[in-house]
Amino acid sequence: MNINILTMHRVYNYGSFLQAYALKRTVETLGHKVTFIDPEPGSKTCKPIVPSKNKRIDKYCINRLIFKQKEKKFERMYADSLRKYLGVTNHLVFDKPADLTIIGSDEVFNFNPSNPWGISPDFFGGLHNSREVISYAASCGYSTIDDLSSEWKQKIRLYLNNLNSISVRDKNTFEFVTGITNKKATINLDPVLIYDFQNDVHYKESSSFRYKNRYMIIYSYRNRISDEYEILAIKKFAKDHNLKTVCLGSFQYWADDYIIVDPFEALHYFDNAACVVTDTFHGTVISSIFHKKFAVIIRDSNKNKLEDLVKRLNLSEHVASNAEMIGNRLEYCDDYKKFDSIIMENRNKTMDYLSAAGI
């Protein structure tokens, strides 16, 4: 079959890329041809949210030229990875004929107005050129059903009713779907947890891999780890354990280094790190699949998806609910036996879902 995937592959971070790649490879191993398509821009429900400037961060961003050069390097690397591994170019490809379209994974059901595409009908099933449309491990992110007006609930209800089957990845999204439609929803794990990257990704020693295993990864959105007490706790742990603080994916103004590598080299860095500090969904996912010592910081902006994730995967012992807990969580030795059992069970569940959808 010719299968389209509609997801958030153009968002420049490793998690977005890896979930797209993992779903693509999973579908391809079942014998199908995959094409990525882009969403038609949707309606803006209000003025986009503009993050406030952090003067403390500005104070520490002394060498802006080097920072901007690295950001440009990351963008070039990401564009090259999209072309090389996903077959995606700068040319946008909208709804095109296919036997089936999969919407997801990632925050494709996020209807927050700050999204660059607004509320796009395509993400909720408003497609016209596919015989069948399903979702896989879709998420609303931090948006909830209470954030929608009655008008938009009605519109999204009509779009979702077009889906032949619905798969979500967290409780919040499950409640969203079942709360505004009469459709059943299945909860499946993110593709990064389902796909075995060892099958076709051969990690190579990078010329920039200079810290061996004497480093800790800081994985977050740009400068989001800016709380003074969190920074002090992380830097104290690093100093006490003779570790360098190395950022992947995004810059943190206080860290020792910010390294630009392709997504598979990034996995290599995770695999060889002494430990990881993250406050993101995919940072938690990648840390766990490599059985790392890690601390996950849960915030108001990420708790909908992260609290569900750590509970679902038996990872609650890695949660640092305040700065004082970070060091303790980084010392925690998880045997990951329960986690591995959950992953194997859910890989079978994913294959059953895709099979029932005719894939």
C-alpha positions as CSV (number, residue, x, y, z in Angstrom):
1,M,0.0,0.0,0.0
2,N,0.9,3.6,-0.4
3,I,0.8,5.2,3.1
4,N,1.0,8.8,4.0
5,I,2.3,9.9,7.4
6,L,1.1,13.3,8.7
7,T,3.1,14.3,11.7
8,M,5.4,17.0,13.1
9,H,8.6,16.0,11.4
10,R,9.6,19.6,10.5
11,V,9.8,20.7,14.2
12,Y,13.6,21.0,14.8
13,N,14.3,18.6,17.6
14,Y,15.5,15.0,17.9
15,G,12.3,13.7,19.4
16,S,10.2,14.9,16.5
17,F,12.6,13.3,14.0
18,L,13.0,10.0,15.8
19,Q,9.3,9.4,16.3
20,A,8.7,10.1,12.6
21,Y,11.6,7.8,11.6
22,A,10.5,5.1,13.9
23,L,6.9,5.1,12.6
24,K,8.1,5.2,9.0
25,R,10.4,2.2,9.5
26,T,7.8,0.2,11.4
27,V,5.3,0.7,8.5
28,E,8.0,-0.1,5.9
29,T,9.0,-3.4,7.6
30,L,5.3,-4.4,7.0
31,G,5.9,-4.0,3.3
32,H,4.4,-0.6,2.5
33,K,5.6,2.6,0.8
34,V,5.7,5.7,3.0
35,T,5.5,9.4,2.1
36,F,5.4,12.2,4.6
37,I,2.9,15.0,4.0
38,D,2.5,18.4,5.6
39,P,-0.6,20.0,7.2
40,E,-2.5,22.8,5.5
41,P,-2.3,25.8,7.8
42,G,-5.4,26.2,10.0
43,S,-7.2,28.9,11.9
44,K,-5.6,31.0,14.6
45,T,-8.0,31.1,17.6
46,C,-6.2,34.0,19.3
47,K,-2.9,35.9,19.2
48,P,0.1,33.4,19.5
49,I,1.8,33.2,22.9
50,V,5.1,35.0,22.9
51,P,7.6,33.8,25.6
52,S,8.9,36.5,27.8
53,K,12.6,37.3,27.6
54,N,14.8,36.0,30.5
55,K,17.2,38.8,31.3
56,R,19.3,36.4,33.4
57,I,19.8,34.2,30.3
58,D,20.6,37.2,28.1
59,K,23.3,38.2,30.6
60,Y,25.0,34.9,30.2
61,C,24.7,34.6,26.4
62,I,28.0,36.5,26.0
63,N,29.2,35.0,22.7
64,R,26.1,35.3,20.6
65,L,28.0,34.7,17.4
66,I,29.1,31.2,18.3
67,F,25.6,30.4,19.6
68,K,24.0,31.6,16.4
69,Q,26.5,29.6,14.3
70,K,25.7,26.4,16.2
71,E,22.0,27.0,15.8
72,K,22.5,27.4,12.0
73,K,24.6,24.2,12.0
74,F,21.8,22.4,13.8
75,E,19.2,23.6,11.3
76,R,21.4,22.4,8.4
77,M,22.0,19.1,10.0
78,Y,18.3,18.6,10.6
79,A,17.4,19.5,7.1
80,D,20.0,17.0,5.8
81,S,18.7,14.3,8.1
82,L,15.1,14.9,6.9
83,R,16.3,14.4,3.3
84,K,18.6,11.5,3.9
85,Y,16.4,9.4,6.3
86,L,12.8,10.5,5.8
87,G,12.9,11.5,2.1
88,V,11.7,15.0,3.0
89,T,12.8,18.2,1.2
90,N,12.1,21.9,1.7
91,H,9.2,21.5,-0.7
92,L,5.9,21.1,1.2
93,V,3.8,18.1,0.3
94,F,0.1,18.5,1.2
95,D,-2.7,16.0,1.2
96,K,-2.0,13.6,-1.7
97,P,-3.6,10.4,-2.9
98,A,-2.9,7.3,-0.7
99,D,-4.4,4.0,0.3
100,L,-4.2,5.1,4.0
101,T,-2.9,8.1,6.0
102,I,-1.6,7.8,9.5
103,I,-1.8,11.0,11.7
104,G,0.8,10.9,14.3
105,S,2.7,10.4,16.5
106,D,3.7,13.4,18.7
107,E,1.4,16.4,19.6
108,V,-0.6,16.3,16.4
109,F,-3.9,16.9,18.4
110,N,-2.4,19.9,20.2
111,F,-4.9,22.8,19.5
112,N,-3.0,25.5,21.3
113,P,-3.1,28.7,19.2
114,S,0.7,29.2,19.5
115,N,1.2,26.4,17.0
116,P,2.6,27.8,13.8
117,W,-0.1,26.1,11.8
118,G,-3.0,27.1,14.1
119,I,-5.7,24.5,14.4
120,S,-5.3,22.5,11.2
121,P,-8.2,20.3,10.2
122,D,-5.7,17.9,8.6
123,F,-4.3,16.9,12.0
124,F,-7.7,15.9,13.2
125,G,-8.8,14.0,10.1
126,G,-9.9,16.7,7.7
127,L,-8.1,15.0,4.8
128,H,-9.7,14.1,1.4
129,N,-7.3,12.1,-0.7
130,S,-6.9,9.0,1.3
131,R,-9.2,6.0,1.3
132,E,-8.7,5.5,5.0
133,V,-7.3,7.7,7.8
134,I,-6.2,6.6,11.2
135,S,-4.1,8.1,14.0
136,Y,-1.2,6.5,15.9
137,A,-0.1,7.6,19.4
138,A,-1.5,11.1,18.9
139,S,-1.2,13.6,21.8
140,C,-2.9,16.9,22.8
141,G,0.3,17.9,24.6
142,Y,-0.5,20.3,27.4
143,S,-3.9,21.4,25.9
144,T,-7.0,19.9,27.4
145,I,-10.6,19.6,26.3
146,D,-11.5,22.5,28.6
147,D,-9.4,24.8,26.5
148,L,-11.7,24.5,23.5
149,S,-14.8,26.7,22.9
150,S,-18.0,24.9,22.1
151,E,-17.6,26.0,18.4
152,W,-14.2,24.4,18.1
153,K,-15.3,21.2,19.9
154,Q,-18.0,20.8,17.3
155,K,-15.6,21.3,14.4
156,I,-13.0,18.9,15.8
157,R,-15.7,16.4,16.6
158,L,-16.6,16.4,12.9
159,Y,-13.0,15.9,11.8
160,L,-12.3,13.1,14.3
161,N,-15.4,11.3,13.2
162,N,-13.7,10.9,9.8
163,L,-11.0,8.7,11.3
164,N,-11.4,4.9,10.8
165,S,-9.6,4.2,14.0
166,I,-8.0,6.4,16.7
167,S,-4.8,5.7,18.7
168,V,-3.5,8.1,21.3
169,R,-0.5,8.0,23.6
170,D,-1.7,9.4,27.0
171,K,-4.7,9.6,29.3
172,N,-5.3,13.3,28.7
173,T,-5.7,12.7,24.9
174,F,-7.8,9.6,25.5
175,E,-10.2,11.7,27.6
176,F,-10.2,14.5,24.9
177,V,-11.2,12.0,22.1
178,T,-13.8,10.1,24.1
179,G,-15.1,13.4,25.6
180,I,-16.1,15.0,22.3
181,T,-16.8,12.0,20.1
182,N,-18.5,8.6,20.3
183,K,-15.3,7.0,18.9
184,K,-13.3,4.4,20.8
185,A,-9.7,5.2,21.3
186,T,-6.7,2.9,21.9
187,I,-3.7,3.9,23.9
188,N,-0.4,3.0,22.2
189,L,3.2,3.9,23.0
190,D,5.3,6.5,21.1
191,P,7.0,5.0,18.1
192,V,10.5,5.6,19.6
193,L,9.6,3.1,22.3
194,I,8.1,0.6,19.8
195,Y,10.8,0.6,17.2
196,D,14.1,-1.2,17.9
197,F,16.8,1.2,16.6
198,Q,19.5,-1.5,17.0
199,N,18.1,-3.1,13.8
200,D,19.4,-0.6,11.3
201,V,21.3,2.2,13.2
202,H,25.0,1.5,13.6
203,Y,26.4,3.9,16.1
204,K,29.7,5.3,15.1
205,E,32.4,7.1,17.1
206,S,32.1,10.7,16.2
207,S,35.2,12.9,15.9
208,S,33.5,15.2,18.4
209,F,32.9,12.4,20.8
210,R,35.6,13.7,23.1
211,Y,34.2,13.2,26.6
212,K,34.0,9.4,26.5
213,N,31.6,8.5,29.3
214,R,32.6,11.3,31.6
215,Y,29.6,13.5,30.8
216,M,26.0,14.0,31.7
217,I,23.4,15.0,29.0
218,I,21.2,18.0,29.5
219,Y,18.2,17.6,27.2
220,S,15.6,20.3,27.2
221,Y,14.2,23.1,25.1
222,R,16.4,26.1,24.7
223,N,17.3,27.7,28.0
224,R,14.2,26.2,29.7
225,I,16.3,24.9,32.6
226,S,16.9,28.3,34.0
227,D,15.8,28.0,37.6
228,E,18.7,28.9,39.8
229,Y,18.2,26.0,42.2
230,E,17.9,23.4,39.4
231,I,21.1,24.7,37.8
232,L,23.0,24.6,41.1
233,A,21.8,21.1,41.8
234,I,22.8,19.8,38.4
235,K,26.2,21.6,38.4
236,K,27.0,20.3,41.9
237,F,26.2,16.7,40.9
238,A,28.4,17.1,37.8
239,K,31.3,18.5,39.8
240,D,31.0,15.9,42.6
241,H,31.1,13.1,39.9
242,N,33.7,14.8,37.7
243,L,31.3,15.1,34.7
244,K,30.9,17.6,32.0
245,T,27.4,19.0,31.3
246,V,26.7,18.5,27.6
247,C,23.6,19.9,25.9
248,L,22.0,18.0,23.0
249,G,19.3,19.4,20.8
250,S,19.1,22.8,22.4
251,F,21.3,25.3,24.1
252,Q,21.4,25.9,27.9
253,Y,23.4,29.0,28.7
254,W,25.0,27.5,31.9
255,A,26.2,24.2,30.5
256,D,29.8,23.3,29.6
257,D,29.1,22.4,26.0
258,Y,26.5,22.4,23.3
259,I,27.1,19.7,20.7
260,I,25.6,19.5,17.2
261,V,25.3,15.9,15.9
262,D,22.8,14.1,13.8
263,P,19.9,12.2,15.4
264,F,21.6,8.8,15.4
265,E,24.9,10.2,16.8
266,A,22.7,11.8,19.5
267,L,21.4,8.4,20.4
268,H,25.1,7.3,20.7
269,Y,25.7,10.2,23.1
270,F,22.7,9.1,25.2
271,D,23.9,5.5,25.2
272,N,27.3,6.4,26.5
273,A,26.3,9.2,29.0
274,A,26.9,8.7,32.7
275,C,23.4,10.1,33.3
276,V,20.8,12.5,31.9
277,V,18.7,15.4,33.1
278,T,15.6,16.2,31.1
279,D,12.2,17.8,31.3
280,T,10.9,16.6,27.9
281,F,8.8,13.6,26.7
282,H,11.4,12.2,24.3
283,G,14.3,12.9,26.6
284,T,12.6,10.6,29.1
285,V,11.8,8.1,26.4
286,I,15.4,8.0,25.0
287,S,16.9,7.8,28.5
288,S,14.8,4.8,29.4
289,I,15.4,2.8,26.2
290,F,19.1,3.0,27.0
291,H,18.5,2.1,30.6
292,K,20.2,5.3,31.9
293,K,20.4,6.9,35.3
294,F,18.3,10.0,34.7
295,A,16.2,12.7,36.4
296,V,13.1,14.0,34.8
297,I,11.8,17.4,35.9
298,I,8.0,17.7,35.6
299,R,6.5,21.2,35.0
300,D,3.0,22.6,34.6
301,S,3.7,22.8,30.8
302,N,4.6,19.1,30.5
303,K,2.8,17.3,33.2
304,N,-0.2,16.1,31.1
305,K,2.1,13.9,29.0
306,L,5.1,13.3,31.4
307,E,3.1,12.2,34.4
308,D,1.2,9.8,32.3
309,L,4.4,8.5,30.6
310,V,6.4,7.8,33.8
311,K,3.4,6.1,35.4
312,R,2.7,4.0,32.3
313,L,6.3,2.9,32.0
314,N,7.1,2.3,35.7
315,L,9.5,5.2,35.7
316,S,8.2,7.3,38.7
317,E,11.4,6.8,40.7
318,H,13.1,9.0,38.1
319,V,10.9,12.0,38.7
320,A,12.5,15.1,40.4
321,S,9.6,17.2,41.7
322,N,12.0,19.8,43.0
323,A,15.6,20.8,42.7
324,E,16.7,19.0,45.9
325,M,15.6,15.7,44.4
326,I,17.7,15.9,41.2
327,G,20.9,14.5,42.6
328,N,19.1,11.7,44.3
329,R,17.3,10.7,41.1
330,L,20.6,10.7,39.2
331,E,22.0,8.2,41.7
332,Y,19.0,5.8,41.3
333,C,19.8,2.4,39.7
334,D,16.8,1.1,37.9
335,D,17.0,-2.5,36.8
336,Y,14.5,-1.7,34.0
337,K,13.0,-5.2,34.1
338,K,9.4,-4.0,34.5
339,F,10.1,-1.3,31.8
340,D,11.4,-3.9,29.3
341,S,8.4,-6.1,30.0
342,I,6.0,-3.2,29.3
343,I,7.8,-2.4,26.1
344,M,7.6,-5.9,24.7
345,E,3.9,-6.1,25.6
346,N,3.1,-2.8,23.9
347,R,5.1,-3.7,20.7
348,N,2.7,-6.5,20.2
349,K,-0.2,-4.2,21.0
350,T,1.0,-1.8,18.3
351,M,1.3,-4.5,15.7
352,D,-2.3,-5.7,16.6
353,Y,-3.6,-2.1,16.1
354,L,-1.9,-1.6,12.8
355,S,-3.0,-5.0,11.6
356,A,-6.6,-4.3,12.5
357,A,-6.3,-1.0,10.5
358,G,-5.3,-3.1,7.5
359,I,-1.6,-2.2,7.6
